[in-house]
Amino acid sequence: MSWFYSGSSMKSLAKLDHLMNEVILAVDFNRAELKEFGTLKESSRLDNYQGDAEDIRSSFSALDGWIETGVKICIPADGVRHATEDAAPLFEVAGLFYRKPLEVVKAAFHESAAEHFHLTPFNMFYQPSDDIPVEKIYGEIYNSPAMLVEHEKIHSQPREGDCTLETVIAAVMFWSDSTHLMNFGTASLWPIYLFLGNQSKYMRVKPTLFVAHHLAYIPKNAFSTQFTRFGFNFYTMFVPDLLHEFELGVWKATFAHLIRILYAYGHDTIQQLNRQYRQVPTFSRGTIRKFTENASSMKKLAVWDFEDLLQHTNQGF
């Protein structure tokens, strides 16, 4: 218990139980194997591990639907020009693993979490009182106009043969980001995940629910070449990152520029701006929060702060 209550406060009683029962009290635990153990040394060994390919393949079993392939990449060379991209030398990256998207979707619908999937899209409206107009709420993919349109489209198509099965939309979303593999060291990779928009975003954001489905472990997304023959624009697959691209990017820079204009104009324009933002009332549980005393300073603002500033520019300016 002395170890538990010393150092970092991030340790939990559950982790202490895990250490005791799964490590120290395990039947194959051998104290002698810990001699000369060093965290940095072992982390470096894991980062630089170059074992045979069979060790890697064991993590991507064919029984789980994993397929091994290679990707050929055109290699540019400094000062060398080629007539076409096809004339450039090719470099093949071997040992890449992926699963067929349809198989991943089928597996997702077989999981217990599918009980919470919204298979029929619907509109959601909000009206706080009878004298206020009804407002359409956009909060989930299954509330979006796009899914409603696709739902009607698939229901209007003729059935094959005597099929009486229900037809539904699987709102597939793909994500890819660098993943750090260890708490120590620098080992990382770029996986591609598949999420289903039929599931509420409030469930998708919880890592403990394991709603992310591993689709591939490749360095380059090749959907462009795979879907071209079907006339599919693969750019429509990627979810716009409004948080980083607009609210923390374009809008933050625009707001800072507007503040500079007010400073250049002089008088009490900055004070008026802050006063008008402070007069904006709150709305719902977190939709519009109370503004700070000095909105123009932009100090310690979170994403939702910039979103609120944007929604009330007509009152602020």
C-alpha positions in Angstrom: 0.0 0.0 0.0 3.0 2.3 0.5 3.7 2.0 -3.3 0.0 2.7 -4.0 -0.2 6.0 -2.0 3.2 7.3 -3.3 4.0 9.0 -6.6 1.2 9.5 -9.1 -2.4 9.9 -8.0 -3.6 8.3 -11.2 -3.5 4.8 -9.7 -6.8 3.2 -8.7 -7.8 0.4 -6.3 -8.9 -1.7 -9.3 -5.4 -1.3 -10.9 -3.9 -2.4 -7.6 -6.1 -5.5 -7.6 -5.1 -6.2 -11.2 -1.4 -5.9 -10.3 -1.8 -8.4 -7.4 -4.1 -10.9 -9.0 -3.0 -10.9 -12.6 0.8 -10.4 -12.1 2.2 -11.0 -8.6 -0.2 -13.9 -7.8 -0.2 -15.4 -11.3 1.0 -19.0 -11.5 3.7 -18.3 -14.0 5.1 -15.3 -12.1 8.8 -15.7 -11.6 10.6 -13.1 -9.4 13.9 -13.9 -10.9 12.8 -12.6 -14.3 12.6 -9.1 -12.9 16.3 -8.9 -12.1 18.0 -6.1 -14.0 14.6 -4.8 -15.2 14.5 -1.2 -16.3 11.5 0.6 -17.7 13.4 2.8 -20.2 15.4 -0.2 -21.4 12.4 -2.4 -21.9 10.4 0.4 -23.6 13.3 1.0 -26.0 13.5 -2.8 -26.8 9.7 -2.7 -27.6 10.1 0.3 -29.8 13.0 -1.2 -31.8 11.6 -4.7 -31.9 12.2 -6.2 -35.4 10.9 -9.7 -34.9 9.9 -12.0 -37.7 6.7 -11.4 -39.6 4.9 -14.3 -38.0 4.8 -12.5 -34.7 3.0 -9.6 -36.3 0.6 -11.9 -38.3 -0.5 -13.5 -35.0 -2.2 -10.3 -34.1 -4.1 -10.2 -37.4 -5.7 -13.6 -37.6 -7.4 -14.6 -40.8 -10.2 -16.1 -38.7 -11.1 -12.5 -37.6 -11.3 -11.4 -41.3 -7.8 -9.8 -41.6 -6.2 -9.8 -45.0 -2.6 -9.2 -45.7 -1.6 -7.3 -48.8 0.9 -4.8 -50.1 0.6 -1.3 -51.5 2.7 0.1 -54.4 3.7 3.7 -54.1 5.1 5.9 -56.9 8.4 7.3 -55.7 9.4 10.8 -56.7 13.0 11.8 -57.2 14.6 15.2 -56.8 15.6 16.6 -60.2 14.0 13.7 -62.2 10.9 14.2 -64.3 8.6 11.5 -65.7 6.1 11.8 -68.5 3.3 10.3 -66.4 3.0 9.2 -62.8 2.8 5.6 -64.0 6.3 5.9 -65.4 7.8 6.7 -61.9 9.5 3.8 -60.1 7.3 1.9 -57.7 8.0 1.0 -54.1 5.9 -1.8 -52.5 5.0 -1.6 -48.9 4.4 -5.1 -47.7 2.8 -6.4 -44.5 -0.3 -4.2 -44.6 -3.5 -5.6 -43.0 -7.1 -4.7 -43.6 -10.6 -6.1 -43.2 -13.4 -5.9 -45.8 -15.8 -3.0 -44.8 -18.9 -5.1 -45.4 -17.6 -7.8 -43.0 -16.9 -5.2 -40.4 -20.4 -3.7 -40.7 -21.9 -7.2 -40.4 -19.9 -8.0 -37.3 -20.9 -4.7 -35.7 -24.6 -5.5 -36.2 -24.0 -8.9 -34.5 -22.7 -7.2 -31.3 -24.8 -6.5 -28.3 -24.3 -2.8 -28.8 -26.5 -3.1 -31.9 -29.5 -3.1 -29.6 -29.0 0.7 -29.2 -28.6 1.3 -33.0 -31.2 3.8 -34.5 -32.2 2.0 -37.7 -35.0 4.4 -38.6 -34.0 8.1 -38.9 -36.3 10.7 -37.6 -36.6 14.5 -37.2 -36.2 16.1 -33.9 -37.8 19.5 -32.9 -37.6 21.8 -29.9 -40.3 24.3 -28.8 -39.8 25.7 -25.3 -43.3 27.3 -25.4 -46.3 27.7 -27.6 -45.5 31.3 -28.5 -42.0 30.4 -29.8 -41.6 28.9 -33.3 -40.5 25.3 -33.6 -36.8 24.8 -34.1 -35.3 21.7 -35.8 -32.6 20.0 -33.8 -29.4 18.7 -35.5 -27.6 16.5 -33.0 -27.1 13.0 -34.5 -26.5 11.5 -37.9 -29.9 9.7 -37.7 -31.5 13.1 -37.3 -29.8 14.5 -40.4 -31.6 15.3 -43.7 -29.0 13.2 -45.6 -29.9 10.0 -43.7 -33.6 10.7 -44.0 -33.2 11.1 -47.8 -31.2 7.9 -48.1 -33.7 6.1 -46.0 -36.5 7.0 -48.3 -34.4 6.2 -51.3 -33.6 2.7 -50.2 -37.2 2.0 -49.3 -38.4 3.2 -52.7 -36.2 0.6 -54.6 -37.8 -2.6 -55.8 -37.1 -5.8 -53.7 -35.1 -8.7 -55.2 -37.3 -11.8 -55.6 -39.6 -12.5 -52.6 -37.3 -10.8 -50.1 -39.3 -9.5 -47.1 -36.3 -8.5 -44.9 -36.2 -5.0 -43.5 -33.9 -2.5 -45.3 -32.0 0.0 -43.3 -29.1 2.5 -43.7 -25.8 1.7 -42.1 -24.3 5.2 -41.5 -20.6 4.3 -41.9 -17.9 6.8 -40.8 -14.2 6.3 -41.3 -11.5 7.9 -39.0 -7.7 7.7 -39.1 -5.2 9.3 -36.7 -1.8 8.5 -35.3 -2.0 6.2 -32.3 0.6 6.1 -29.6 1.1 2.5 -28.6 2.8 2.8 -25.3 2.9 5.1 -22.2 6.7 4.9 -22.6 8.6 5.2 -25.8 7.7 6.5 -29.2 6.2 3.5 -31.0 3.1 4.5 -33.0 1.0 3.5 -36.1 -1.8 4.9 -38.3 -4.9 2.6 -38.0 -8.2 3.3 -39.8 -11.4 2.9 -37.7 -15.0 2.4 -38.7 -17.8 3.9 -36.6 -21.5 3.6 -37.2 -23.6 6.8 -37.1 -26.6 4.7 -36.1 -25.2 4.8 -32.6 -25.5 7.9 -30.5 -22.5 10.2 -30.4 -22.7 10.1 -26.6 -21.9 6.4 -26.8 -19.3 6.7 -29.5 -17.2 9.1 -27.4 -16.8 6.5 -24.5 -13.6 4.4 -25.0 -14.9 1.9 -22.5 -17.7 0.9 -24.8 -15.3 -0.3 -27.6 -17.5 1.0 -30.4 -14.6 1.7 -32.8 -14.1 -1.2 -35.3 -10.6 -1.7 -36.6 -10.7 -1.6 -40.4 -7.1 -1.4 -41.5 -3.5 -0.7 -40.6 -2.1 1.1 -43.6 -0.2 4.3 -44.1 -2.2 5.6 -47.1 -6.0 5.5 -47.7 -6.6 3.8 -51.0 -10.4 4.2 -51.2 -9.9 6.7 -54.2 -8.8 3.9 -56.5 -11.1 1.3 -55.1 -14.4 3.3 -55.5 -13.6 5.2 -58.7 -15.1 2.5 -60.9 -18.4 2.8 -59.0 -18.6 6.6 -59.7 -18.3 7.2 -55.9 -16.7 10.5 -54.7 -14.6 9.2 -51.8 -14.1 12.7 -50.4 -17.7 12.5 -49.2 -16.7 9.7 -46.8 -14.6 12.0 -44.6 -16.3 13.9 -41.8 -15.4 17.6 -41.8 -13.5 18.5 -38.6 -15.3 21.7 -37.8 -13.7 21.9 -34.4 -10.1 22.3 -35.7 -10.8 23.5 -39.3 -13.3 26.2 -38.5 -14.0 27.0 -34.8 -10.4 26.8 -33.7 -9.0 27.8 -37.2 -10.9 30.2 -39.5 -13.2 31.7 -36.9 -10.6 32.2 -34.2 -8.4 34.0 -36.7 -11.3 36.1 -38.0 -12.4 37.0 -34.5 -8.9 38.1 -33.6 -8.8 40.3 -36.7 -12.1 41.9 -35.8 -10.8 42.7 -32.4 -7.7 44.4 -34.0 -10.1 46.5 -36.1 -12.0 47.6 -33.0 -8.7 48.5 -31.2 -7.6 50.5 -34.3 -11.0 52.3 -34.4 -10.6 53.3 -30.7 -13.1 54.9 -28.4 -14.9 52.4 -26.2 -15.7 49.9 -28.9 -13.9 47.0 -27.1 -15.8 47.8 -23.8 -19.1 47.8 -25.8 -18.3 44.5 -27.4 -17.6 42.8 -24.0 -20.7 44.4 -22.5 -23.0 43.1 -25.3 -21.6 39.6 -25.0 -22.1 39.7 -21.2 -25.8 40.6 -21.8 -26.5 37.4 -23.8 -28.5 35.0 -21.6 -27.7 31.3 -21.3 -29.6 28.7 -23.2 -30.3 25.1 -22.3 -27.8 22.9 -20.5 -24.6 23.9 -22.2 -25.9 25.1 -25.6 -25.1 28.7 -24.8 -23.0 29.3 -21.6 -22.4 32.5 -19.8 -19.7 34.6 -21.5 -16.6 35.8 -19.6 -16.2 39.4 -18.4 -13.7 40.1 -21.1 -14.5 38.1 -24.3 -12.2 40.2 -26.4 -9.1 39.0 -24.6 -9.7 35.4 -25.7 -7.9 34.1 -22.7 -8.4 30.4 -21.6 -11.2 29.8 -24.1 -12.3 26.3 -25.0 -13.9 25.3 -28.3 -17.4 25.8 -27.1 -16.4 29.4 -26.1 -15.5 30.2 -29.7 -18.6 28.5 -30.9 -20.8 30.6 -28.7 -18.9 33.8 -29.8 -19.7 32.9 -33.4 -23.4 32.2 -32.8 -23.8 35.7 -31.3 -21.7 37.8 -33.6 -24.8 39.7 -34.6 -25.2 40.9 -31.0 -21.6 41.3 -30.1 -20.6 43.4 -33.2 
